[in-house]
């Protein structure tokens, strides 16, 4: 797993969501897919090889837990944005999403340092 690429991919979600909120996105994002923890490369790794190799490590468990939460919160932001609740989507993006994003990046960084 390229942990730096995983961090970058998850950090890009804020821009992607902001584009949807602002009505400038050219992507078709489905909250029912975004909420799933196994659709991105990191999630596939967690569900597959990563879980088999590192599943018992607390650093891996933290990545899995924070990653799951990240996708749920990202989908919540997306749902509000698609429903036209720009203020609610922005509040969630700057609040719960910011927290979930920070935690997943920190967890990936910790796991990267010890799970090579």
Secondary structure, 3 states (H helix, E strand, C coil): CCHHHHHHHHHHHHHHHHHHHCCCCCCCCCHHHHCCCCCCHHHHHHHHHHHHHHCCCHHHHHHHHHHHHHHHHHHHHHHHHHCCCHHHHHHHHHHHHHHHHHHHHHHHHHHHHHCC
